[in-house]
Amino acid sequence: MRLKVFIVLGMFLAVPAFCQTLGEITGQVNDSTGGAIPGAKITATNVNTNATREAVSNEAGIYSFPSMQPGVYNLRIEKSGFKVVTRANLQVEVQQTVRLDFELPVGQVSESVEVSAQAALLSSENATVGTVISNQVIVDLPLNGRNYLDLAALAPNVSFGFPSAGQAGSRQGGIRANQSIAVAGQRATYNHYTLDGVENTDPNFNTFVVLPSIDALQEFKVQSGIYPAEFGRQATQINVSTKPGGNDYHGTLFYFLRNDKLDAKNYAFTAARPVKDPFKWNQFGFTLGGPVSIPKLFDGKNKLFFMANYEWFRQRRQVQAVSSLPSTAMRGGNFSELPKSTQGIFDPKTRVNQGGTVTAQLFPNNLIPAARLHATSQKLLEFYPAANLASANLTNNFVQ
């Protein structure tokens, strides 16, 4: 019983977080003379899940469906003394407020009028500026590395692909540090990411935390200004919506391969052509969504749905790096190779504080006695690589 209570509480507490992803349908219901029709019943049905929501127009004829999951909806408007009006396949995108007004002709409720698709709907309900990148664009356009954020450059006023911040690269590394998206002239660190309305922003560098597979995405939106009240940060908003489950089972299997065997040879400026660097890149996985169904026990159609996704990434390559390390003699305490311009190695036991000035004596010939080398330090040297290249000045003496 306690577990059920926690689950229910968690569901209610999570509802406000989804505002950054959900959309809205609103409009006005009028008669043929332009007069408002109060009390009209409007039903919105999700084509994918068959879930329905109902609203009633107020005294001004206004109706509203807030917090709508992005997707395709069928609308039905009915009022006694008027014909039923329907509108099919209304697309609601991430963070979109769809304004759709209806005119009800006088007639019997048994009669119906179907409103055909109109021109592109204007965002007249708010001043938010943004661009939605749809699922078809995400899946169809080539993506080297399968990172959906590369498509953020499709939105206007977006700069993409410039060098990332060195600080982020040195402290966190990986694909997050290499992401560089600047919107409306702002810095690349002025971005705010959400995933299905949940916070997805690293507080250290304002990069994303979770990078979902592109096959699991429904769409995402890049917003560049004038945000609704639910956003707590006045920065670029990148809101991602994953695919929901539905009444029909849908799934994908994918496998992407990059291999040095398929690559061209390196360009050679001399007759000695260098060999190709070993490179193997594998990305593979699946998505599966549909109704939760247990044969002879439970049928989840129109009730309960799931969507599962997993992606594996395997990369095997060879990269050469040259570093500068202490010599073999230094590992044993012999620092006589230090350049004469350096002060040398001071004996910490000879430290003296005279009037706030600390002084110490050098080890003779920069040799640390073997008895002064702690056993723990010598154990740590087992994990510290030794120089493997000859070098006269202790630089660039290690290659890996």
N, C-alpha and C positions, 0 to 999 in steps of 0.2 A: 504493500500500500504506500509506504514511504517513497519507494522508487517512482510510482505513478505520479505522486504529488510533485516530485522534483522535475519529472519530465514535463508536466503541464505548466509548472512555473517557468521552466526554461523556454517553453514555446511562447508564452505571453511576454516574457522579458525580451525575447529576440525580435518580436514584431516591429518595434520602432526602428531597429537598425536597418530594415530593408527599404526605408524611404528613399535612400539614394539611388536605388535601382528601379523601383516600381514606377508605373505611369498612372495616368488618370484619363478618364473619359468624361466629358461634360458638354453641356449645350442647353438649348432652349427648345421647348415644344410650343408651336404656335398653330393657329388655325389658318385658313386660306386668306383671311383678312389681315393677318399679322398680329392678332390678339393672342395673349398668353393663355395656355391651357393648363390650369392647375389640376393636380390629382391624376395625371397620366401615369400609367404604369410602364416602366422601362425595364426590360430584362436583357442582361448581357450574358452570353453563353460562350465559354472558352471552347474553341473548336477542337483543341488538342485533348482536353480532359473532360469536356462536357459539364464542367462546373458552372453554375449559374449564380448570378447576383441580381437583386432587384432594387429599384429605386423609384421614388414617386416625385413628380415635378411639384415644386412649391407654387405659391400664389403668383409668382412672376414667370412660371413655366420653366424654371431652371431645374435641371437634374445634374447629378454628379456621381461618378463612381471613382472614389479615390483609391490609392494603393492597389492598382491593377498589375498583376504579373504580366511582364512583356509577352506578347503573343498575338494570336488572331482571334477576333471575337465576332459573333453574330448578335445584332441588336434587334429587339422587337418592342414597338411602342403601341400601346392600346389604351383606348378611353371610350367609355360608353357614348354612343352617338357619332363616333368617328370610325373610319376605316383603319384597320391595322396596318402599320407601316413597318417594314423590316429593312435592315441593312446588313448584308453579308460580308464576311472577310475584311473586317476592319482591323488594320495593323496598329498595335500599340508597341512602341519602342521603349528602350531604356530611358527613364527620366523624361518621358514625353507626356505633355498634356494635350490630348486630342479634343478639339472643339468641333462638335457636330450638332447642328441644329436640324430640327425636323418640322415639317408642315403636315398636319393631319387633315385629310379631306373629309368632309361630312359624308356619313354613310353608316352602314351596319358593321358591327364588329366582325361578322362573318366574312366581310370583304377585306381584301388586303392589297397593299401597294408595296412593291419592292423598289427600294432606292438603289440605283446602280452606283458603282464606284465613282467618286468625284475626282477632281484634279488634286494635286498634292495639297495636303491640309496645312494651313498656316498655323504657326504657333502664336496664337493671339492672346493666350491666357497668361503668359509670363514673358519676361524679356531675356530668358536664359539663352546663351549663344553656345551651340555645340554641334557636333557631327557624330552620327551613329554609323559605326562600321558593322555591317550586317554579317550574318553567318555565311552567306554565299560568298561574300568577298573574302572572309577569313579563310575559308576552305579552298577556294579556287585560285587565289593569287599565290604565286610561288613565294615561299618563305624559307630561306636558308637558315636552318636552325630551329624552325617551327616556333618562333617567338611572335605571338600576336601583336606585341607592342611595336614591332617594326611597321605595322600598318597605321600607327598613329599619325604618320606623315601624310596620310590621305586627307586628313582634316586641314582646313585652311589655317594659315598663320602658325604653322608648326615647323620648327627646325629640328632635324633629326640626323644622327650619324656623326656628330662632331666628337672630338676626344672627350672622354669622361673625366671627372674630377680625380686628380691623383691621390687625394687623401682617401677617398672612398675605395680606390683600387688597392691601396697599401694596407688598409685596415679590414676590409671585408672580402675583396676579391670576387671572382666568379662572374656570372652573367649579370647579376644585379648591379655590380660596380661598372660594368661596361655599357649600361643603359644610359642614353643621352637624349632626352626629349625636352625641348624648350618651346613653350607655347606663349604666343603674344609677347615675345621679347623678354620673358621671364627666365630666370636661371633654371637649369635642369633639376635642381633640388627643390623647386617650388611646385612639386606635383603631389597630388593626394590620390591614393588608390583605394578603391573599395571592390570587394568581391561578393556579389549577391547581397550588397548592402552592409557587409561586415568589413570592419577596418582591416586594410591590407597594406598599410604603410609602415615601413621601418622608421622609427622615430629618430634614429641616428643620422641618416642621410636622405630621408624622404624618398627612398626607393621602394619598390614593391617587396613583399615578403614571399607570397605564394604565386607561382607562375603556372596556371592551369594549362592543360593540353588544349590545343586549338580545336580538336574534335569534340571537346566537352563544352565549347562556348556557343551561346546563342547569338550574342552580339555584345559590343561595348561602345561606350560613348565618351568622346573627348569634349569636355566643356571648358570654355575659355573665359567665361565671364558672366556676371550677374546671376548668382546662384540662389536657389530657394533657401528658405530658413533652416532646413534640416542639415545643411552643410556647416560644420563648425570651423572650417578653414577657408580663407579667401585665397586659394591657390588654384592651379589647374586641377580639375576633377577628371579622373579616368575611372569610369564606373563599368564594371564587368558583370554580365549576367550569364550564368551557365544554363545549359539545356535542362528543362524540367522533364519529368516522365509524363506519359500520356496513356491513352486507351489502346494504342497500338504499339507493338514491340518494334523498336528501331535499334540497330546496332551497326558498328563499323569495326573492321580490323585494318590496321595500317602497319606498314613497314617501310622505312626510309633508310637507304644505304648510301654511304660515301666511302670510297676506298681508293687508296693510291694506285691500285691496278687500273682504275678507270681515269686517272688524271694524266694530263700531258706531262712530259718531262720538263724539268727546270730549264729555263733559258740559259744558254751558255755563251759567255763573251769570249771564251777561249776554246781551243780544241778539246780540252779536258772537260767533258760534260759531267756535272755533279749528279750523283744518284738521287733519286726521289726520296724524300723523307717518308718514313712509314706513317701511314694515316689510315685509321679504320674508325668509322662513325656509324653507329646503328641506333635508330629510334624506332620503337615498335610498341604497339599496345592495342587497346580496344575501348569501345564505349558500348553500353547496353542500357536501354531504358524502356519502361513500359509499366503496365499495371502489376501490382503485387498479387500473385495468384497462387493458391495452394489447392491442387485438384481435390474435389469433393469436400473441401473444407471452407475455402474462402475465395471469393472472386472480387478482386480489387477494382474492376472497371467502374469508372465514375466515382471512385472512393479514395483509393490509396495507390500511389505511384512511386517508382524508384528510378534513379538514374545513376549508373556506376561508370567510372572511367579510371583507367590506369595506363601510364606511359613509362616505358623503360628507356633508359639512355645509356649507351655504352660507347666510350671513346678511348681509342688506343692510338697513341702517336708518340713521336720522338722529338724532343726539343732540346737543343744544346745551350748550356749556360756556362759562362766563365766567371769565377769568383776569386777573391783574394783571401787566403787563410794563413794562419801561423805556420811556421815551418815545423819539421819534425823535432828539431832541437828545442824550439820554444815549448813544445808539448812536455818536455822533460825539465823545464825551468831555465834553459839557457837562452837568454835574450841578447847575447852579444852581437847578433846580426842586426840589431836595431840601427837605423841610420844615425850618424853622429849628430845630426841636427835635433834629435829628440833628447829629452832630459834623461830618460832611462827609467829603471824600475826602482821605486822607493820601498824601503823596508817599513811596513806599517808599525812595527814595534818601536821604532825610533821617533815616532811623531811627538813633537813638543809644541805646546801653545805658549808663545811668549808675547804678551800684550795683545792678544787677538790674532797674531800671525802664527800660522801653523807651519812648521818645518819638519823635514825628515831626511834621513841619510840614504844614499843610494846603496843597493846591493853591489859589492865589489864585482867589477866586470859584468854587471847585469846578470849575475848568476844567482838564481834562487836555490838555496840548499835543498837537497832531496828531502831532508827531514821536515822542511817547512811546507811541503806539498801535502795537502789534506787528502785522506783516502777517498772521501766522497767526491772531491774534484777529479781525482784520477779515474774514478768509476764513470763520471759523466763524460770523460774524454772518449769512452767507447762509442758514444752516440754522436760524436763530433767528427766530421770527415777530416781526413788528413790530406795535405797538398799532394798532388800527383803530377805536377808539371814543374820543370826546372825554371827558376826565376831568380834574377840577381837582386831584385829590390822588393821581394815579397808580394808582388802584385800579379794578378792574373795567373796564379799558380795552381788553380784547381778547375777542372772541367768536368761537367756531368751532363 
